[in-house]
Amino acid sequence: MDIIITRKDLEKINLCLDKVVSSSHAHSVLLIDRSGQLIAHHGNTPGIDILSLSALTAANFGATAEIARILGEEEFTLLFHKGKNENVYFSAIGEHVILVTLFDDNTSLGLIRLQINKIIDELSSILSSIFEEKAVPAN
């Protein structure tokens, strides 16, 4: 499914992403669709291949969905990977979108989750209108 995102919708999305970055001290937040296409990005990610990260995140979510199915779960809506220096928190937003938050040990997972929970309803509302009203059939 192809979608059309207006400038106004993109500004609303970017405002939500900015709120997460500024209030949680995350490095960066990416919004991608489940096929791995980057919708929006906010923050600082020097040296990170954002397009590859987006594609790999979508694949990761796909594999995790199968694990959930095997375990009798409908879906796992969030994932967390902790590294030596960097951490990644993945949140499903509705059926179509994944929020990817990159942060280091200078902030906590609890703070990241708190700040995402503060904007999740607003972001979900924006995304619902995009995917429900503006979806166009792929050629």
N, C-alpha and C positions, 0 to 999 in steps of 0.2 A: 504494500500500500504506500503510495506517495502522499506526502502531506505538504500543505502550504502553510508556512509560518509568516504572519504579517510582521512588519516592523514593530507595531504596537505590542503584539504578543511576545516578540523577542525581547523587547525592553522590559516587559513584566517578568519574563523568565530570568533575565540578567540581574534584575533587582533582587529576586529571590536568591540567586546564587551568590550575589555580593553580600547579602545578609549572612549567609552561612560562613563565607570566608572571613568576613570582618568580625563576626561575633564568636567564632570558634578558634580562630588563628590557624585554620587549615591553610595549606599551601595553595590548593586549587580544588575546584569542583567542576566536574564534567557532567553534562546531561546527554545521554545517548539513547538511541532507540534499541530495541531488542535485536535488530539485525547488525548493530555495531556502528551505525552512522552517528557522527557527532552532531548534536543539535545545538548545544551552547557550551561555552567554557568560560570560567572566570578564575582569575588568580595567576600565580606565577609557577610555570613549569619549564624552566630552562633545561634543555638537554633531554627532555622526555618526548618521545614520539607519540603524540596524543592520538593520532589516527590508529596506530597499531594497538595502543592501550584500549581504545574504544572497541576495536574488533575482538581483541582477546577477552575483554570483559563480557561481551555478548556471548562468546563461546563458553566462557566460564559459567555464566548464568544458565546456558542451555544444558551443560553437563550437570550442573547442580539440580536443575529441574528434574532430570532423569533420576538422580539419586533420591530426591524427594518422592518421586512416583514409586520407586522400588520400596521405599520405607513406608508407603501408605500416606504420605503427606500430599496436600494439594500443591504446595510450593514452599520453598524457603524464600522469604521476602528480603532477607538481608544476609550479607556475607562480610567477613572481616579477615584481612590478612595482615599479620604483624611481622615486620622485618626488623633487622638490626637497627636501621636508621629511619626507615620510612614505613608508613602504614597506609592501608587502603580499606575504606569502608564503602560497601556497595549496598544501595537500597533500591528495591523495586518500587516504582511509582505507577500504580495501575498495571494494565496489561502490556503496555507498549514501551515503557521508559525505565531506564536505570540511572540513578544518581550515583556518581563515583566521587568520593571525597578523599583527597590525598593529604596526609598530615604526618608530622614527625612526633617525637616523644616530648616536645615542648607543650603539647596539648594532650588532653585525655580523650579516650573513646567516649566516656560519659558526656563530656562537653560537646563533642561532635554530634552524638545522638540527640542531645537536648536541643541543639540549635537546628538540626534537620527537622525534628518534630515540630518546632515552632513555625516552620514555613511549609510543611508538607501539605496541609490543606489548601493553602493558597496556590502552591505549585500544581497540585492535583487538579484544581479547578481550571487553571489556565490550560493545562495539557488535555484535560477532558474536552474542552471546547475545541481545541485544535484537532484532536483525533476524531471526534464525533461529527463536527460540523464541516471541517475543511478537508477531510480525506477525499482523495480522488483516485479512481481506478488507475492502476499502473498500465502503461501502454505495452 
